[in-house]
Amino acid sequence: MSTPAADRTGTARCTDISHKRFRALLIAGLLIRLLALPLEGTEDVLVWKTWSYGALNQGLSRLYGVGGQPPERGLVRWGNRVTTVDYPPIALYELAAAGAVYRAFSPSFANTRWLNVAIKLPVLLAEMALSWLLFRVIGRRYGESAGMWATVSYWANPAMILAGAVLGYLDALMALPALAAIAAATLDAPIVAGVLVSIACLTKVQAVFILPVVGLALWNGAPRRGAQKIGVALVSAAAVLFATLLPYLIAGA
């Protein structure tokens, strides 16, 4: 690949990338990911499988534990594995959906390579959506070439391939709504931004660090209405939080 050039003002700009090379990098990134999906991944993938099985058999609202004074920590079982849950609820919903698809083909929920594929598939879909979002948002603001560079910088990045398709980490499931929240804030859509921020934080708690970025983007869009827009975003985020936690509250989790 050619390196970024500089214009006469000294501002860095991206050298154009051809559509042919762009498509080739997209296809290569997809093929590598597809080949890596059946791999075992890290020990965390076994945890995701256990949570997925537990969500289907014990019930999502009971995974954290129900009742007790002080509250009892729930135990999630799959075969001879026993673990606890320390991720927010939306991550569990996503893992449960992946497990439900797999169980439709394997009622015994056997620990096969196809289960590896099923558990990692939501991450792959999130990475694809995130790449498309980068292309659209960056391309719209800075031009098609910049959008393509931003896309391949993520999609063809070996670290991203390793983290998702190879090792099976769930970060992309959080990164997608987090980035979409920032994009929505820059487009002056506080309700959407608030909903997406809440989804990101309820997928993985580290998303809380984007809150100042989203707030600043909402404020900069129209400073005179900045506080109002931030308030609207907070209300919409709280509504998503309440709706997500309601089943657990009803169950006494």
Secondary structure, 3 states (H helix, E strand, C coil): CCCCEECCCCCEECCCCCHHHHHHHHHHHHHHHHHHCCCCCCHHHHHHHHHHHHHHHCCHHHCCCCCCCCCCCCCEEECCEEECCCCCHHHHHHHHHHHHHHHHHCCCCCCCHHHHHHHHHHHHHHHHHHHHHHHHHHHHHHCHHHHHHHHHHHHCCHHHHHHHHHCCCCHHHHHHHHHHHHHHHHCCCHHHHHHHHHHHHCCCHHHHHHHHHHHHHHHHHCHHHHHHHHHHHHHHHHHHHHHHHHHHHHHCC
